Amino acid sequence: MLKNINPNWNKSVISITILLSLVLSIFVLISPEYSSQVLKNIYNYLSNMFDGFFMYGSFALLIFLLVLALSKFGSFKVKLSNKPSYSMFSWSSMLFAGGIGATLLYWSTVEWIEYYNILKNDSTLLDKDLMLYSRTYPLFHWGFSAWAIYCLPAVAFGIALTLKPDTNLTFSGILGAKNSFNKFILDVLFIGAIICGAGVGLGLSFPLISSVISKIFLIERTVTLDIFTIVICSFIFGMSAYVGVQKGIRRLSNINVVMVIIFLLIILFLGPSKYILSNSADSFVFLLKEYIPMSMTTGTEISINWSVFYWAWWLALAPMIGTFIINVSNNKSLRQIIFGTIFIGSFGCIFSMMILSNLSISLFESGYINSPNIIENNLMSKEELVVKTISSLNYNYLLIAFSIILIIFLCTTYDSATYVLASASMKNSSMESSKSLRVLFALFLVVQPTLLMYLNGVDSFKWIMVIFSIPLLFIYLMLIYSILKNVYSIKIT
């Protein structure tokens, strides 16, 4: 079937992508509820077993990257053949928009509720500490350690591609696997994480976008509306993927970052400004003070059910995001890449979390919306609660802006996935991915997860994605070894 395709295409990667998607989908769709429960049980077992690895390892990784950036090797410049260089603003916009989808705005509004409902039963916590921890954990989970997890593959790929430009842009290429079996396993892990990440992101984002549209136009959220939303989003990111990074992803990312900043500032000024600013400052100071204890906490309900889950999730998404980041980082030093990824990504997420979380908390403390009770008793979906929170400001244009931002966020993230899969499907990294491959993967990444979403298979893909992260722990150790081996072979003056 693949005999007559473009000779520059990597048939192995393309075949693995298609076959792995089909195998995972068939496994999930045979019995979505049963497969979800089985996979969840596997994840629960593994999360307890690897709790310490995730918690200690993510913090150690953050320290490793910061030390590398501050060392003499931080001045090493990444040089990529046939890749353009971008301004700091465009680069920052792309790494942030590519690494964070519409789920950021979703969890910014409701994540604090999960921690509040867990911690309210802790008799050792005072009320003020209960709310302080509830505000701070979202900042922790979307902050420095999370973006360090994204950053490691970018650093490893950047050094390896600079030293050997004809390397294939997958784990097997970067790690120099020679054995066919090892290459196959490494590529399956690389591609599988991307496919599952796309499935989960789509499953979480489309319901939220449809809920916002239904509120704006005062219509019931139906299958027809969901399909309309999917078609519109697919058209946007299909076109963006076709025109490529320079004209597509870069422009969307620049627009999106500006819109997000303006949107959040409007909420800050129209909402309870003093409350948001005061509590944001308190939670950020508390984050810095408690960062090491929070990073080292193991065996608790939050660490196992949330921290480990988040680190596993970031780890599973890291092959895609790290590969995308390095593809747009030509002529950037390791110091710029490390500091930029960790701090630009973290502060962007923290800014969003502070404003939207504190808007939601202010509504709870004023008695307007009892969010913890709503979620605890399943009185409303999280998507509806997000819409209700934004609507509380009584400005319709905010919801319209919110829907546009969600759609562009979703598109930039899926453009990144499409671009990475298409780049990995070329025989070496110096080749520009073909437009036909980008469009093929753009369609593929929409159709397959959409079917899963409507057949209740998203939860299964969520557990598969985080299960993929367990072997990625060992891949990361190999990437660290690759970085150390390569940097010590470089002559830095």
C-alpha positions in Angstrom: 0.0 0.0 0.0 2.9 2.4 0.8 5.1 1.3 -2.0 4.4 4.2 -4.4 4.3 7.0 -1.9 6.8 9.9 -1.6 10.3 8.4 -1.3 11.1 11.0 1.4 8.4 9.7 3.7 9.2 7.4 6.6 6.9 4.4 5.8 7.5 2.8 9.1 6.4 5.8 11.2 3.3 6.4 8.9 2.4 2.7 9.2 2.8 2.7 13.0 0.6 5.8 13.3 -2.2 4.4 11.3 -2.1 0.9 12.7 -1.7 2.0 16.3 -4.7 4.3 16.0 -6.8 1.5 14.7 -5.7 -1.0 17.3 -6.2 1.3 20.2 -9.6 2.4 18.8 -10.8 -1.2 18.3 -9.7 -2.2 21.8 -11.6 0.8 23.3 -14.7 0.6 21.2 -15.4 -3.1 21.7 -16.5 -2.3 25.2 -15.9 1.3 26.2 -17.0 0.9 29.9 -15.2 -2.3 30.5 -12.0 -1.1 28.8 -12.1 2.1 30.8 -12.5 0.3 34.1 -9.7 -2.2 33.3 -7.4 0.6 32.2 -8.2 2.8 35.2 -7.4 -0.2 37.6 -4.1 -0.6 35.8 -3.3 3.1 36.1 -4.3 3.1 39.8 -1.9 0.2 40.5 0.9 1.8 38.5 0.4 5.3 40.1 0.7 3.8 43.6 3.8 1.9 42.5 5.5 4.8 40.7 4.3 7.6 43.0 7.8 8.4 44.3 9.3 8.2 40.8 6.9 10.8 39.4 7.1 13.2 42.4 10.8 13.1 43.1 11.7 12.7 39.4 9.8 15.7 38.2 11.4 18.0 40.7 14.9 16.5 40.0 14.3 17.1 36.3 13.5 20.8 37.0 16.7 21.2 38.9 18.7 19.4 36.2 17.5 21.6 33.4 18.0 24.8 35.4 21.6 23.8 36.3 22.2 22.9 32.6 20.9 26.3 31.5 23.1 28.1 34.0 26.2 26.1 33.1 28.6 26.9 30.3 26.6 24.6 28.0 23.6 26.9 28.2 25.2 29.1 25.5 25.1 26.2 23.0 23.0 27.3 20.0 20.6 24.9 18.3 21.1 24.9 14.6 18.4 23.2 12.5 18.7 22.7 8.7 15.9 24.3 6.6 14.1 25.7 9.6 13.3 29.4 10.0 14.1 31.5 13.0 11.4 33.3 14.9 11.2 36.5 16.9 11.0 36.1 20.7 7.3 37.0 20.7 6.3 34.5 18.0 8.5 31.8 19.5 7.0 32.4 23.0 3.4 32.4 21.5 3.9 29.2 19.7 5.5 27.2 22.5 2.8 28.4 24.9 -0.2 27.9 22.5 1.3 24.6 21.2 1.8 23.3 24.7 -1.5 24.3 26.3 -4.9 23.8 24.7 -8.4 24.8 25.6 -8.1 22.6 28.6 -6.1 25.4 30.4 -9.2 27.7 30.5 -11.4 24.7 31.5 -9.2 23.6 34.5 -8.3 27.2 35.5 -12.0 27.7 36.4 -12.8 24.4 38.1 -9.6 22.6 39.3 -9.5 24.2 42.7 -12.9 22.6 43.5 -11.4 19.1 43.3 -8.8 20.0 45.9 -11.3 21.8 48.1 -13.6 18.8 48.2 -10.6 16.5 49.1 -9.1 18.8 51.7 -12.3 20.0 53.5 -12.4 16.6 55.3 -8.9 17.2 56.8 -9.5 18.3 60.3 -5.9 19.5 60.7 -6.4 22.4 58.2 -7.7 25.7 59.2 -10.3 27.3 56.8 -7.9 29.8 55.5 -5.3 27.1 54.8 -7.9 24.9 53.1 -8.6 27.6 50.6 -5.0 28.5 50.2 -4.0 25.0 49.3 -7.0 24.7 47.0 -5.8 27.9 45.2 -2.2 26.8 45.1 -2.3 23.2 43.8 -3.5 24.3 40.3 -0.5 26.7 40.1 1.7 23.8 41.2 0.3 21.3 38.7 0.5 23.7 35.7 3.8 25.3 36.7 7.6 24.8 36.7 7.9 21.0 37.0 5.2 20.5 34.4 7.0 22.7 31.8 10.3 21.1 32.7 8.8 17.8 31.6 7.9 19.3 28.3 11.3 20.9 28.0 13.6 17.8 28.3 12.7 16.3 24.9 13.2 19.7 23.3 16.7 20.0 24.7 17.6 16.4 23.9 16.3 16.7 20.3 17.8 20.2 19.8 21.4 19.0 20.7 21.1 15.8 18.8 19.8 17.4 15.6 22.4 20.1 15.7 25.2 17.6 16.0 23.6 15.2 13.5 21.1 17.0 11.2 20.0 14.0 9.2 18.5 12.3 12.4 14.9 11.1 12.2 12.7 13.1 14.5 11.5 10.3 16.8 12.8 8.6 19.9 14.5 5.9 17.9 16.3 8.5 15.7 17.4 10.8 18.6 18.6 7.9 20.8 20.3 6.2 17.8 18.5 2.9 18.1 20.0 0.3 15.6 18.1 -2.8 16.5 14.8 -3.1 14.5 12.8 -4.2 17.5 14.1 -1.4 19.7 13.3 1.1 17.0 9.8 -0.2 16.7 9.2 0.0 20.5 10.6 3.5 20.7 8.5 4.7 17.8 5.3 3.1 19.2 5.8 4.9 22.5 6.5 8.2 20.7 3.5 8.0 18.4 1.1 6.3 20.9 1.6 9.2 23.3 0.7 11.7 20.6 -2.4 9.8 19.5 -3.7 9.4 23.0 -3.0 13.0 23.9 -4.9 14.2 20.8 -7.9 11.9 21.7 -8.1 13.2 25.3 -7.6 16.8 24.4 -10.4 16.7 21.8 -12.7 14.8 24.1 -12.3 17.5 26.8 -12.3 20.6 24.5 -15.3 20.0 22.2 -17.9 19.7 24.9 -16.7 22.9 26.5 -16.8 24.8 23.1 -20.3 23.5 22.3 -21.5 24.5 25.8 -20.2 28.0 25.3 -21.8 28.3 21.8 -25.2 27.0 23.1 -25.1 29.6 25.9 -24.2 32.5 23.4 -27.0 31.6 21.0 -29.5 30.4 23.7 -29.9 27.0 22.0 -29.8 23.5 23.3 -26.6 21.6 23.1 -27.3 18.8 20.7 -25.4 16.3 18.6 -25.9 18.6 15.6 -24.3 21.5 17.4 -21.4 19.3 18.5 -20.9 18.2 14.9 -21.1 21.8 13.6 -18.4 22.8 16.2 -16.2 19.9 15.1 -16.5 20.8 11.5 -15.6 24.5 12.1 -12.6 23.6 14.2 -11.4 20.9 11.8 -11.6 23.4 8.9 -9.5 26.0 10.8 -6.7 23.7 11.9 -6.8 21.7 8.6 -6.1 25.0 6.7 -3.5 26.1 9.3 -1.7 22.7 9.1 -1.7 22.9 5.2 -0.1 26.4 5.1 2.5 25.3 7.7 4.2 26.9 10.7 5.2 30.3 9.3 1.8 31.3 7.9 -0.5 29.1 9.9 0.5 28.1 13.4 2.6 31.2 14.0 -0.2 33.6 13.1 -2.8 31.7 15.1 -0.5 31.5 18.1 0.2 35.3 18.0 -3.4 36.1 17.7 -4.4 33.7 20.5 -1.8 34.9 23.0 -2.9 38.5 22.6 -6.6 37.6 22.9 -6.0 35.5 26.0 -4.1 38.3 27.8 -6.8 40.8 26.9 -9.6 38.4 27.9 -8.0 37.7 31.3 -7.3 41.4 32.0 -10.9 42.3 31.1 -12.1 39.6 33.6 -9.7 41.1 36.2 -11.0 44.6 35.8 -14.7 43.7 35.4 -14.7 41.1 38.1 -13.7 41.3 41.8 -10.4 42.9 41.1 -9.2 43.5 44.6 -10.1 40.0 45.6 -8.4 38.4 42.6 -5.2 40.4 43.1 -4.9 39.9 46.8 -5.5 36.2 46.7 -3.4 35.7 43.6 -0.4 37.3 45.5 -1.1 35.1 48.5 -1.3 31.9 46.5 1.9 32.7 44.5 3.9 33.5 47.6 2.6 30.3 49.2 3.5 28.3 46.0 7.1 29.5 46.2 7.3 28.8 49.9 5.8 25.3 49.7 7.1 24.2 46.3 9.6 21.7 47.6 7.3 20.2 50.2 4.5 19.9 47.6 7.0 18.3 45.1 8.1 15.8 47.7 4.7 14.8 49.1 3.8 11.2 48.3 1.1 8.8 49.4 -1.7 11.3 49.8 -5.0 11.4 47.9 -3.9 14.5 46.1 -0.4 13.3 45.2 -1.7 9.9 43.8 -4.9 11.0 42.2 -3.8 14.4 40.9 -0.1 15.1 41.1 1.0 11.7 39.7 -1.9 11.9 37.2 -0.7 15.3 36.0 3.0 14.4 35.8 2.0 11.3 33.9 -0.2 13.4 31.6 2.5 16.0 30.9 5.0 13.2 30.4 2.7 11.5 27.8 2.2 14.8 26.0 5.9 15.7 26.1 7.1 13.9 23.0 4.7 15.9 20.9 5.2 19.3 22.7 9.0 18.9 23.0 9.3 18.0 19.3 7.2 21.0 18.3 9.1 23.4 20.5 12.5 22.4 19.1 11.1 22.6 15.5 10.5 26.3 16.1 13.6 27.0 18.1 16.2 27.4 15.4 19.1 29.6 16.5 18.0 29.6 20.1 20.5 28.8 22.8 19.8 26.0 25.3 19.6 28.7 28.0 16.8 30.5 26.0 15.0 27.2 25.3 15.1 26.0 28.9 14.3 29.4 30.6 11.7 30.2 27.9 9.9 27.0 28.0 9.8 26.7 31.8 9.1 30.3 32.8 7.0 31.5 29.8 4.9 28.4 29.9 4.6 28.4 33.7 3.8 32.1 34.1 1.2 32.0 31.3 -0.6 29.1 33.0 -0.3 30.6 36.5 -1.7 34.0 35.2 -4.8 32.2 33.8 -5.2 30.0 36.9 -5.0 32.9 39.3 -7.6 35.0 37.5 -10.2 32.4 36.6 -9.8 30.3 39.8 -10.2 33.4 42.0 -13.2 34.6 40.0 -14.8 31.2 40.7 -13.8 31.1 44.3 -15.2 34.6 44.9 -18.5 33.4 43.5 -18.4 30.5 46.0 -17.5 32.6 49.0 -20.2 35.2 48.2 -22.8 32.4 48.1 -23.6 33.0 44.4 -22.4 29.6 43.0 -21.7 26.7 45.4 -19.2 25.0 43.0 -17.9 22.4 45.4 -21.4 21.2 46.2 -22.4 21.2 42.5 -19.4 19.0 41.5 -19.6 16.8 44.6 -23.2 15.9 43.9 -23.0 16.0 40.1 -25.6 18.7 39.8 -24.0 20.2 36.7 -21.2 19.2 34.3 -17.9 20.9 34.6 -18.4 22.5 31.2 -21.7 24.0 32.3 -20.1 25.3 35.5 -17.3 27.0 33.5 -19.9 28.7 31.3 -21.9 29.7 34.3 -18.8 31.2 36.0 -17.8 33.3 32.9 -21.5 34.3 32.4 -21.7 35.6 36.0 -20.1 38.9 34.8 -23.1 39.5 32.6 -21.1 40.6 29.5 -22.1 38.6 26.4 -19.1 39.7 24.5 -16.9 37.9 27.1 -18.5 34.6 26.2 -18.0 35.3 22.5 -14.4 36.1 23.0 -14.1 33.0 25.3 -15.4 30.7 22.5 -13.0 32.2 19.9 -10.1 31.7 22.2 -11.1 28.1 23.0 -11.3 27.3 19.3 -8.0 28.9 18.4 -6.3 27.2 21.4 -7.6 23.9 20.3 -6.5 24.5 16.7 -2.9 25.6 17.7 -2.5 22.5 19.9 -3.8 20.1 17.1 -1.7 21.9 14.5 1.3 21.1 16.7 0.4 17.4 16.9 -0.2 17.3 13.1 3.1 19.1 12.4 5.0 16.7 14.7 3.6 13.6 13.2 4.2 14.9 9.7 7.8 15.9 10.6 8.4 12.5 12.2 7.2 10.9 9.1 10.0 12.3 7.0 13.2 10.3 6.6 15.2 13.0 8.4 14.6 16.2 10.4 16.0 18.6 7.8 13.2 17.8 5.3 10.1 20.0 5.4 7.0 17.9 6.1 4.7 17.6 3.0 1.4 19.4 3.0 -0.5 16.3 2.0 0.9 14.5 5.1 -0.1 17.4 7.4 -3.6 17.4 6.0 -3.9 13.6 6.3 -2.9 13.7 9.9 -5.1 16.7 10.6 -8.1 14.7 9.4 -7.0 11.6 11.1 -6.5 13.3 14.5 -10.1 14.6 14.3 -12.1 11.7 13.0 -10.7 9.0 15.2 -11.0 10.8 18.6 -14.5 12.2 17.6 -15.8 8.7 17.2 -14.3 7.8 20.6 -15.9 10.8 22.2 -19.4 9.9 21.1 -19.0 6.2 21.9 -17.8 7.0 25.4 -14.2 6.0 24.7 -12.4 9.2 25.8 -11.9 7.9 29.4 -10.1 4.8 28.1 -7.8 6.9 26.0 -7.1 9.1 29.0 -5.9 6.0 31.0 -4.0 4.6 28.0 -2.2 7.9 27.7 -1.0 8.0 31.3 -0.1 4.3 31.2 2.1 5.2 28.2 4.0 7.5 30.6 5.4 4.7 32.7 7.8 3.4 30.0 8.4 7.1 29.2 10.0 7.5 32.6 12.8 5.2 31.4 12.9 7.0 28.0 13.5 10.2 29.9 16.5 8.7 31.7 17.9 7.8 28.3 17.3 11.3 27.0 19.1 12.7 30.1 22.0 10.4 29.3 21.9 11.5 25.6 22.1 15.2 26.7 25.0 14.6 29.0 26.9 12.5 26.5 26.3 15.1 23.7 27.1 18.3 25.7 30.4 16.8 27.0 31.4 16.2 23.3 30.8 19.9 22.5 33.7 22.3 22.8 32.4 25.4 24.5 34.7 28.4 24.7 
